[in-house]
């Protein structure tokens, strides 16, 4: 790339012809500039106004602020969309000089009287509607012509080039800032004015914008530079204009509309791309919420994608959280149902993000009619059936009860990122992450198939409920809880001692009491754990209490209750793997193999730290006689894992688990190779040798034959019996007591082939 020619700039020109540091365009003829073709690129949406379809609501109530996990100042570098987990195609920035409309018009369908709300300027008797005139109902004058002509100098500074677009609150103009520019490039800005200066709601919204929008400074939100006024050419009244940065790119709506139509249905955007957009938008909304602001009218039209950056535009509907006077703007199909009666809130902002993601990710027909305030189910949308976690995230974010939605943009972002990891892991590459909500597995459960001993018959059995309870992750201690610091220092597992210590020190909050419940479960005192858990006051939907409800029910083998409790946690935390692991184990315990398989598979493909999921998935597959798939799963347990060798032992048993008549010679040879390369001790190797040679002997006795060798023995009954005899004699030498030793010698003698010696 070619270095920027601007003095003191260390950037360089990208393929679109703009500097990656100062953002200025390369001068014509510069070697590093690759210009866009005339008229090429993508249409430009408005910089900041209410978009088409936005309507005001009568509700004027106070919302609640929430926090976001990301704040900061503007910068030129944004990084890749999707947190670096995927590559979203870059969207070229459009040359602003090619973006103006040749014939700017307001569609007749959007022409209404500002006073009475009745249609105006409509066609009649084959004649087009007037763009200027008077309402026939109340004689209010109207005009839908752009007020600024090309060449007009607004406030003596901003030279209008033309009209870019129009929205629910105003015309959008492209202008050149005469006061900022040099011989290298111009600074292009966007001006927003009112469609009709007689619209009281629109005027009030513009006045409100003057108060606080210049203070908004976030890399994913369009920047407001200035507020200026200019005489209206028709009335002479001074009209206000907002001056904001020019964002050359395409709206998410336009990107979606570019998708091909197949079988009468428009193809959605790839789900990972949709989630990546959501992950960029949510911190921007969280930034507004932290500053006591609500966006109110989020939708795909209001997000521009340019280069590898998305920008939230159309700030015309932004209002203060405590504003109970001005009109609330929103768009049918996106706006939360409670806004019309109780007003907007941070929760209703998050609702609009989820609805927008739904519109972009599947064929959401009827989203503004039949599904105005609900989602279609997985039974009608294959994507929602396939991506269960994504469906649950949308379902929580759009819950009819605002209190049941995500509590903040940061919380929704965290769960959405977890969902993205699950979606991307379907390509076979794990996307692990350290959870902020759960510990890892305390110990792997269901790994019996990886143990080597005399009881080979128990190797493929399901794990016991107690072992699942002991192995499942547990919720992380809330660092904001008063007892958090104390719990980090208490070093006792005795529940009575722990309860007394916490009580003495005055720690009686939820985390302290859950610590005691946890200690009771570990000690096996499940009845007392249940009693103490029931005594904790439940405020709202605390998923931690649901989690412990599930653990207690599982320990008492009340599998139906456990399943319901873990399902509630999954609903609350769709991006977490722990509740899915718990649901998988519970489903397996009640014999629901299909659900267990699906959940085990999702957990394991996403994060290989959950070894219990690998063994569980292999167990389900082997039980369904899909031995090859079971072995393939166990082979993905990393060699660095402490369960690598047990996984290989389990793979051996998965191969040998078939009926002798269904075993293939290649499977026996594979088992032989696996056993030989395992670095097992004498006793464990001998027991695994016994299992392998017995299976080979049964295979031969079933009438099969082959030229291969299994553990150095030819596939003949005589050789295999000699091998078994030797293995039993090795075991007898390391037996722990005389009785066991005698039994093993007897087994050696019983398998020995008949000879003359």
N, C-alpha and C positions, 0 to 999 in steps of 0.2 A: 504494500500500500504506500501511497505518496504522503509525505509529511504536509501538514497544514501550513499554508503560506502566511497565516495571520501572525503578527509579531507576538512573541512570548507564549504562543500556544504550542503545546507538546504533542497534540493529537495528530491523527492522520485521516485521510479521506477513505471512507468505506465505499463499497460497490454502488451505493445509491448517490454518491457525490457529496455527502455531508461529513463534516469532521466529527470523530467520535469523542472529542473533548469539548470543543467550544460550540459545536452544533451548527457552525456556519457552512454555507454551501461553497463548494470549490468554484473558483472563477472559470468562466468559459475558456476552453483551450488548455486547462491544466491537465497534465499527463495522467494524473490519478483520478480524474473525474470520468465516471461512466454515466452519461446522462440517460434519463428516461425518455422513451420515445414520445413524440408529441401526442398529447391526449392519453398517454399510457398511465399505468399505475391504477390506483383505486380511488373511488369517490371519497370525499372528505365530509365527515359529519360535523355538526356544529361544535363549537368549543365549550359552550355552557349555556344551555337553555332547556326548558322543558320540551320534550320531544313530542312528535306526533302521537296522538292518542292519549296524552296525559289529561286528566280531568281533576278538578278540585273536589275535595270532600268537605262536608259541612262540619265534620268533627273538629273541635278545638281543644284538645286536652293535653295534659302533661305526660311525657314519657319518662323512661328511666335510662340513665346512662349506663354504659358497660365499657369494659376495658379491652384493649387490643394488645397483642403481644409485640407489635412493631410500631415504632414511631421513628421520626427522623426528618432530616432536611432533604431537600432535593439534590439529586446528583445525576451525572450523565451516565454512569454505569448501572445497569439494572440486573445484569446476570440473566441466565436462561429462565424461562417460565417453568413452573412446576418444580421449584426447589432444586433444580439440577438433576432431577430424576428422569427426565425425558427431554427430547428435542422437539419443540413446537416450531414449525416452519416460520421463518422471519417474514414479516409483511413489509414490502417496500414502502417507503415514505413517498407520497406523491408531491411532485413539483407544485407548489402553491399556485403558480401562475396558470396552471391548466385546470384548476379546481373550480373556478367560478361557473355559475349557471348561465347558460346562454339566454334562457327565457324564464326568469323566476316567477313562479305563480303559486298561489295557495289553492289547492284542490277545492272544488265546490263543496265537497262533502265535509270540509272543515270550516266552512264559513258560517259563523253564527253571530247574532247580535250580542254585543257586550253587555247590554242592559237586561233584555228579557230572555236571551238565550235561544230565540227562534232562528231558524235558518234564514240566511240572507245571501244575496248574490248567486241565486240558483238559476239554472236554465229553465226556460219556459217557452212552449210552443216552437221548439226547435231553435230558439235563439239562446246564445250563451249568456250566463249570468254576468251581471256587472261587478267589477272588482271594486268600484266605488259607488256609494249611493246612500240611501236612507232606509232604515228598517220600516217595513210597511205596518208593523204593529205599533211601535212607539216613536217612530220618526228619529231614532238615534242614528247619527251619521256613522258610516263605516268606510274603511278603506283597507284593501288588502294588497296595495302596491308597496314595493320597497320604498322607504323614505329617502334612502341615500343613493344617489346616482354615481357611477364611476367617475373618479376625478375629484369628488367632494373631499374637502379637507376638514375632518371633524376635529373640533377644538384647535384648529390650526396646526395640528400635528399628525393626525392619522389620515393618510390619503387612501380613499376607498378604491379598490381595484374592481370589485364586483360583489355579487351575492353568492354565498356558499350554499346555504340551506335555510330552512325555516323550521320552527318548532312550535310547541304549544304556547310559548310565551314570547317569541320574538323572531325577527329576521336575523340572519347571521351573515355578516359581511367580512370579506377579506380586505385588510388594509396594510399599508406600508407605514412603519413608524419612521417619520422623517428625522426624528432626533436621535435614533440609534441605527447606525449603519456605517459602512465604510466602503472603500473601493473594492473590497472582496465580495461582500454580500449584503443583502438587506435583512432587516428584521421584520418578519411578517407577523401580524397580530390578527385577532378575530374580534369583531365588534358585535355585540348583541343589543338589539333594541326591541321595543314592543311591536307586535303585529298591529294592535289597535290601542292607541294611547288612552282611549276612553274606557278600557277594561280595568275596572277597579281592582279586581283580584290580581291581575297581572302587574298593575302599577305597584300594589302593595308588596308583591313578591320582589320586584326590582329594588324597591326602597330597602327591604329587609336585607337583600344581598349586599348593599353598600356597607352595612354595619360590620360585617365580620368576614366576608369572603377573602378580602385581601390578606387576612391573617392565616388562611389555610395554606399550608406548605408541606406537601407530601409528594413523593416521586410518582405516585400512581393517580394523582388528582390534578386536573388541569389548573394551571397557575393563573390567578387573577392579578393583572398588573395595575389597573387604573380604573377610575370612573370619570367619565366626561359627559358633557351635555352639548347639544347642537340644536339649532332651531329647526322645527318641523317645516318643510317647504310649503305645506298646505295651510297650516293654521298659524304658523309663526311661534307656537309654544315651544319652549325648550324641552327637548326629550333626552332622557338619560341613556347612556350606553355604557356597557361593561367592556373593558379591554382585557383580553386574555391571550394566553399563548396559542399559537397555531400548532395543532397536532395533525400532521399528515399521516393518514392511515385509513383503515377500514373499520367500520363498526362490526361488532360480533353478529349483529343481525344481517348485515350485508354478506359477511363471510358465510353465514348459514344459508342465505338465499342463493349463494353460488353453488351449493351442493347439488349434485345431479338428482333428477327425479326418476325413480325406478318403480314401475308398476303403480303409478299414480301417487306415490309417496316420496317426499323429499328425504334424501338420505341425511341422517344426522351427522354432526361433527364427531370425530373420534372421542370416546369418553375421556381418555387421558388428557386431551386438549381442553375439553370442557372443565375438567377438574383443575387443570393448571390455571385457567382463567379465574376460576373461583378462588383459588389460593392467592391470587394477586389482588383481587377485588376486596376480599374480606379484611385484610389489614388496613386498607384505605378507609373502609367504613368504620373499622375500629378506631382509627385515628380521629375521625369526625366525632364518634361517640364519646371518646375521652375528653373532647373539647366541648361537650354539651350540644352537639349538632346532630341532626338526623338528615339523611339523604332523601328518604321518602319515595322516590320514583325510580328505583333501579330497574333496569331491563337491558336486554342485549343491544338496543339502539344506543345506549348511553356509555358504551365502552368502546374505545378505539384501540386497535392493535397496529402498532407501527414498529418496525424492526423487531427487537425482542422485548418490547415494552408495551404494556397496556396502560391506558389512561382513562380514568373516570371523568367524563365530561358532563355537561348539562346540569349545572348546579342551580338551575332556576327553582327547583322545588326544595332546596335545602332550607331547613328552619331550625331554630333553637329548640332544645328538648322542652324547655319550660314555656314555650310560646303557646298560649291558649287563645290567641286572637286571629292570627292570619290563616288564610285558607290552606288546606292540605291538598297537595297534588299527588296523583297516582294514576296508574294505568290498569284498566280492567284485565284480569287474568294474572296479574303480577301482585297487585296490592293485597295485603292481608285482610281477611274479612272484618276484623274488629276495628280497623281504621275508621270506617264509616260511622261507628257509634262511640268509640272511646278514644279514638285518635291514634297517631303513630307512636312508635317507640323503637328502641334499638332492636327489639325482638321482631317487629314488623319489617325492619330493614333486612334482617337476616332471612326472613320469609321470602322477600323479593329475590334474593340471590338464589335461593333454592329453586324457586319457580323458574327463574331464567335458565338455570342449569338444566332443569327438566326439559324446557322447550328446545334447548340446543342439542340435547343428548339422545332424544328419541322422538318418534312421530307423535307429538302430543296434540292430537286433534281434539278440539273442543275444550282447550285449556281456558278459554274465556267464556264458555257456555256450560256445557254439561259437566266439565271438571273445573268450574270456576273456583271452588274452594276445597278441592280434594285432588288426590292423585289417582291415576289408573293403577290397577293392581298388577302384580307379576303374571297373573293368568292371561292378561291381554297384551303385556309389553315384554317381549323376550329379554330385552336388556335388563329389566328389573328382576326377572327370574334368575338370570345368569349372574348378575352382580348384586347379590343380596345386601351386602354392606352399603352399597351406594343407595339402594332403595330405602334402607332403614335410615340413612342420613337424611335423605329428602323427606321422609315421613316425619322425622323428629323436627326438622327445621320448619316444616309447614303444619305442625300440629294445630288443630283448632284452638287449643288453649295456649295462649302465649307463654304461660308459666311452664309449660312442658317442652318448650323449644330450648335451643341452646342459650345459655346465659350471657354469652358475649361472642364477639367476632373472633376473639382469640381461641375460645373453646371450640367453636365450629371449625376454625382453621386447623386446629390440632387433629380433630377427628377426620376432617376431609383429607388431610395429608396421609393419615393412616389408611383411609379408603383407597387413595391413589396407590399406595404401596401394594395393597392387595390386588388391585386391578392390573398393575404392571407386572406383578409376579406371575401372571398367567403365561408369560413367555418362557418360563422355566428358570429365570434368574431371580434368586431371593432378593427382597428389598427390606432387610432388617432395620430396626430402629429401637432405641432405648425408650421404653414407655415412661411417661410422666405419671401414669395412673396406677400401674401395677409393677410389682417385682417380677423377676423372671420365675421360671419353674423352681420351686424349692427343691424338688428332686423328681427325676423322671419316673413315671409310673407306667405300668403295662409293658415292662421290658423283660418279663419272665422268659421270653423266647431267646434272649441273649445270654441266659445263664446255663452253665454246664454242670450237671450233677446226675445222680442216679434216677431222678424222677422225670423222665423224658415225657411222660404222658401229660404233664401240666403246662408244657411250654406254650401252647397256643390258646390258653384260656384267657378270658377277659380279666382285666384287673379288678381287684376288690374295691368296694366303695371307699373303704378306709384309706387305701393307698392313693386313691385319686384325691381325696380330701387333703392328705398329707403332702401331695405333690403339686397341687394347683397353685398358681401365683396368688398373692394377696395384695390388697390395695396399699399403695404407698401412703405413708402418714402425711396428712395435709400439713405443709410447713406453716400455715397460718393458724393452726390449732394451738391453743395455749399450752397443751401438753406435749407438743412436738419435740421440743428440746429435751424434756425430761425422758420421754420414751426412747430417745436416742442414747441415753446413758444408763437406763435400767437394764441390768444384766442378770435377769432371773427368768426361768421358765416355769416356776411354780405359780399357778394362778392365784392361790390364796395369798402368797407373799406379795405378788405383784399388785393385787387388789388392795391389800392393806397399805403398801407403800404409796400407791397413787392417791388413796383416800387421805392418808396422813399428810401428804404434800399438797392437798387441795385440788388435785387434778381429777375432776369428775365429768369432763366434757365427753363428746362423742368418741374421739380418738382414744382417750384413756379407757373408756368402757369397752370399745371394740378390741383393744389390746388384751383385756381380761377375757373376753369371749374367745379370742384367738388362742390364748393360753389354755383355756378349758378344752377346746377342740384338740389341741396338741396332746394334752394329757389324757384324752379319751373320755372326759366327763361331758358327754354330749348333752345330757338332760339339763345340767346346770347352765351350759352354754346357751341352750335354747331359752331358758328362763331369763337369763340376764340380757339376752338380745331382745326379747320381747319387751323388756322394761325400758329400753332406750326410746326416748321421745322422738317421733318421726316428724320432721319439719320438711314439708315439700317432698319431692322425689329424690331421696338420697340413695344413689345406686350402691353405696358402700353397704348399707343395711340389706339391700336386696342380695348383694354378693354373699354376705354371711348367712342370710336366710337360705340361700342355695347350698352353702357348705354344710349347715346344720341338717337340712333335709337330706342331703346326700349321705351324710354320716349315719342317719337313721334309716337309710334306704327308702325314703319317701321320694322316689324318683320323679313322679309327676310334679310334686311341689318344687323339687330342685330344678327341674327343667323350666318351669314357669319363672322362677326367680332369676335364673341365669339368662333367660330370654329377655327379661326386663332390663338387665344390665346391658345386653347386646343392643337393645333399642336405644339406650342412653349413650352408649359408647361404641358406635358402629366401626370406628377406626381401630379399636383395640382387638388383639388376638386372644387375650385371656378368656373373655366370656365365650368365644367361639370354641376354644379348647374345652372349657367346662361343659358346654352344650354337647360337643362331640362325645365326650366320655359318658355323659348321662344318657345320650341316645344309644350308645353301644350297650350300656348296662340294661336297658329295657328292650334290646333286640332290634332297634331301629337302625339297621346297618346302612341304609342309603343316606340318611341324615348324618350319621357318624362319618361315613366316608367323605361326604362333601365338605364337612367342616374340618375334619382332620387334614384333608388335602389342601384346603385354603390356608390353614395355619402353617403347615409345613412348607408349602411352596413360597410363602411370604418370609418366613424367618426360620432358619435351620437351628436356632437355639432351642426351639420347642421339640425336643427329641421324643417326648411322649406322643406327639402327633405322628411322627414317622412310624413308630412302632404300632400305633393304633391303626393308621392307614394300611400298613402292611398286613396287619392282623385281619382287617376287614376284607382286603383283597384276597388273601390266602384262603379265608373262609368261603369266599365266592369262587374258589378254584382258579383264580387268576394269579397263578404263582409267579409268572414272569413279571407282572406288574408289581407284585409285592417285593420281589427281589430288586427290581429297579429302584423302588423307593428306598429300601434299606441301603442300597449302594450310594445314595446321595448323602448319607450321614458323613459329615466331613472327617477326614483322618485326624484332624486336630481335636476332635471331640473325644471325651472320655468314654463315649458310648460307641466309638467306631468299631472296636472288636466285638462287643455284644451285637451290634447291628449285622456284622458279617456272620456271626454264629446264627442269628435269627434268619439270615438269608439262606444259610445251609438248610435250616429246618423247613423254611418255606419250600425249597426245592424238594426235600424228602417227604413232604406232607402228602403227596399224591398217592393214590392206590398204585401198587406195583405194576399193574397192567397199563397204567397211564404214564408211567415214568419213561422218559426217553434216555437213551445212552448218553446223549450230549449233556443232559442234566446231571447225571451221575459223574461224568467227567468234570463238569463245572464245580460240583460240590468237592470233589477230590482236590482240585486246584485251590479252592478257597481254604479248605482245612489245612493243606500243606503250608500255605503262606501265613497262616495265623501263628503268632508267637505265643502259643499257650504253654502252660506248665505241663508236667508229666501227667498228672491226674486228669486235668481238664481235657487235654488232647486225647487221652485214652478213652474217656467217656464219649467224646465226639466221634472218635474212630469207631466205637461200638455202634453208635447210631447210624453212621454212614455205611458200614459194612453190612449191618443187618438189612438196611434198605436195599443194598445191592444184591444181597443173598435172596431176598424176597423177589426181586426183579428177575433174577436168573431162574429161580424155582417156578416162576410164572410162565416159563417157556421162552424167555428172551435170551439173547446172546450178543456178544460184541467182541471186538478186537482190542478195545481200550483197556487201560489199567486204572483201578481205583485205589488210591493210597498204596501204590506199588504192587497191587494184587490184580492178577488177570480176572476177567469176569467169568469165573468158573466156580461152581459150588465148592469144590475141594479147596481152592486157593482162598476163597473168601472165609471158609470155616477156619482155616489155619490162621488167618488174620484176626478173626474174632477171638480165637483161643489166646493168641499172644496178648491182645488188648486186655482181656480179663485177667491174665496172669500179671500183667503190669499193674493193674488196679489192686490186685490182691497184695502186692508188695508194699503199697502205700496206704493200705487200709488202716483205719484208726483203731480197730479192735479185732480180736480173734474171731468173733462170730461173723463179722462182715468178711474177714479174710477167707474163712471157710466157704461162705456162700459164693464168693467170687471164683474160688477154685472149682467149686461144683459147676458153675456156669461155664467155665473154661472147658471142663471135661465134657459137658453136655454138647457143646458145639463142635468139639474136635472131630474131624472126619475119621472114619474107621481106617486103621492101618495095621500092619503086622507087628508093630512095635509098641 
